[in-house]
Amino acid sequence: MQPHNVRPVNIDIELLADDLLDQREIQLAEHLATLLDDDKIDSGSLIEDIIPIYWEKVDDRLRSLDPDAIYRPLYYIHSYGSLRYFRSRTRTYITFVSNHLEGCLINLTPSPPRYRGTHRPFGGLVNQLQTSGILSAELANQLLRFNALFNVPSKHFNAYTPTHWLEERTFNVMETAYAFMLMRTLSIKLFVLLNANGITLPHDWPDFKNEWLSWSRKINSES
């Protein structure tokens, strides 16, 4: 059986990354993919440093921040990104990445639900928000491209490849790292819109740190 990552990155994913990410962000995606694919490296510590703070302490317990639909997926993005054998979890991970973007979108609607389970792609939300003038045509197009490349196939397993070979993953690790970095770029834009529309966000995305490009921490325990 061949390694899961021998398949080249989908050309349309590379094109979207080239369009939306700058050179440092592409380098970070490549570095993150290396960490995620190494079971001896603490990739979760890097992910935690990149994403917004998503929790608060209440009565000595941790809870996700509100809006829950925005911040709760970040918990899973962090925790699943910390797991060993990440290459076997890429489709699930991209579902969480997509859930965060959907959480941003539903909180831009006139009456967003407090909690929402995500069972389908978010293309309809994008079209609704573009029609209402909340999303620009450019941002809507970027989100629809992300939705088609990542969200649809993560929710519908056979949408990505025409084969049914058991050794072929829906996404390889490099594609998953691109999804994470593209989520960051799109979410930063959506956070600006959320704040402009009166949705208070307790924590924003941290600015890019050059130290992320050389981040490498060993896992403390092999258990």
N, C-alpha and C positions, 0 to 999 in steps of 0.2 A: 504494500500500500504506500502510495506516495505521500509526502508531507502535504498538509492542507494548504500551505501558502505558495505552492509552486505555480498556481494559476496567476497570470498577470493581472494587474489592477484593471478593472473595467475602464475603457477609454473615456466613457462619458463622465465617470467619477473624476478622472484626472482632469478633464476639461473644466468641470465645475470648480474643482480645487484651484486650477490655474486662474479662473475668472474671479474668484472671491477671496483667495488667500494671497498674502504677500510672501516674499521669499523666506522670511523668518518663520512665518506660520507653516509653510510647507516643510521647512526643516524641522520644526517642532513636531509636526505630524509624523515625519519619518523617525524621529527619535522616540516618540511615544510608542510607535509600532514596535520598535526594537525592545522597549521595556515591557510592553504587554506580552510579547512573545517569549520573554525570559522568565521562567518560573522562580528564579533566584533573586529577582529584582523587585523592589516595592514600587510598582507602577502606580498604585493607589495614592501614594504620598504626593506624587506629581499632579495627578488629577485633582486631588483635594486642594492643592495650591492654586490651580488654574481656575476652578469653578467658584462661583459666589458662595459665601457662607449660607448654609441651607437649614441650620438648626438653631434652637435656643434651649436653654435649660429651664425647666419648670418643675418645681418640687423635686429636685434632684433627679429628674428624668429628662431625656432629650426628646424634643418634638420638632417636626418640620415647621418651617415658617409659613406664614400666609403671604400671598395666595398659595394655597396648598398645591394646586395643579401645576404651578411653576416650580416650586422649591422641592416638593416631594420627589420628583424624578431625579433630582440631583443627588439625593441620597443613594439611589440605586446605581447611578452613573459612577459614583465614588466607590461604593461597596463592591459592585461587580467588577470594576476595574482593578480591584485589589486582589481578586481571586487568582489562584494558580490555574494552569491549563486554560488560559483565557481563549485560546484559539478555538475551543469547542463551544464558546458562549457568545460568539460575535453577533448572531442574529438577535438574540435576546438583548444584548447590549444596545444595538442600534434601535430596538424598539423603545428602550428607555430614553435614548437620545432624542428620538422623534417625539416621545411623550412630553419632554420639556418644551419643545417648540410649540406643540399643540396647546400646552398649558398657557403659554404666552398669548397665543392666538385667541383662545376662548375668553381670556381676560380682557381682550380688546372688544369683545362683543357687548351689546347694550346691557344684557342681564346675564352675566356669566354665572354658572353654577359654582358653588363652593368646592365641591368635589366632583370629579368626573373620571370615569373609567374610559380608557381609549381602546376601541375595538376596530377602528377603521382608519384609513388614511385621512389627512387633514386638508386635502385639496378643496373640499367644499367650503371649509372655513376661510381659506385664502381667497377664493372667488367672492365669497360674501363680503369680506372686509375690503377687497379691492373695489367692488361695486359701490360700497357705502363711502368710499373715499378715504378710508383709514390707512390702507396700504397703497403705496405707490405702485405703478405698473412694474417698475424695476424690481422692487423688493418682492412683490407677488410672484414675478417670474422666477426669481431665485429660490423662493420657498417651494414653488411648484416643481422645479427641477430637483430639489432635495427630496421632496415627497415621492416623486416618481422613481428616483434612483435608490432611495434608502427605506422610506416608510412603507411604501406599497409592498416591496418584496420581504420586508421584515415581518409584515403581518400576514402575507400570503406566500408561503414557503416556495412554491413553484414558479413564482413570478419572475425570478431572477435568471435561472438557468433552465434550458430545455431538457437537461438530463436528470436522471434519478440515481446517479451513482452515489453510493453511501459515503465515499471518501471525499466528496465535493461539498464544501461548506457553502452556505448561501453568500457569505462574505468572508474574505480573508482579513487578516489582522491589519494590513495596510489600509484597506478600504474602511475598516472600522475606525482607525485613527483619523482618516480624512473626515469621516462622518462627525467625529467629536469636534474637530477643529472647525468644520463648517457650521456645526451647531453653535459654537462659540461666536463666530462672526455674525450669524443670523440673529442669535439671541441678543447680542449687544445692540443691534439695530432695533429689535423689538422692545428691549428695555427702554430705549429712548422714547419710542411711541407710547409705551405704557405710562411712563412718567408724564409725558405731555398730555395724556388723556386722563390724568388725575388718579392713576392707580399707584398707590404708594408701595414702593419696593424697599424692604429693609436693608438689602445688601445688593450691590452692583457687581459687575464682573471686574476682577482686578486687572490693572494694566499689564501688558506683556512684560515679562522679566527675562532678560538674557540668560539668567542662570537656569531657566527651564531647559535650555538647549543642551546642557551638560548634566542634567539631573540624573543621579544614579545612586540609589540607596539599596543596600542588601536587605532582604527579608530577615527579621530577627530570628524566626523559628522556622524550621522545616516541617513542622507538624501541620 
